[in-house]
C-alpha cells in the first residue's frame, strides 16, 4: 500500500504526508473551546498541508465540544 500524497506548498510538489492529533482551539459565539483535532504534515519538509477531510473532522470535533459544554 502506498502512502497518501498531497501537494505541499513548501516543496512545490506532490509529497507523502502524515497525520497526527493535536490539542486545538476554536472560537464559537465569542467563547474559546479546546478539542483534539488532526493535522497533516508533509513527510519531507514538515510543513502543514491541507486535507479537506481533516478540516471537516476538526469542525465536527469542535462542534461536539461546543454541544457538550452547552448542553445541546
Beta strands, then each sheet from edge to edge (+ up, - down):
strand 1: 5-8
strand 2: 13-28
strand 3: 31-42
strand 4: 48-49
sheet 1: 1+ 2- 3+ 4-
end
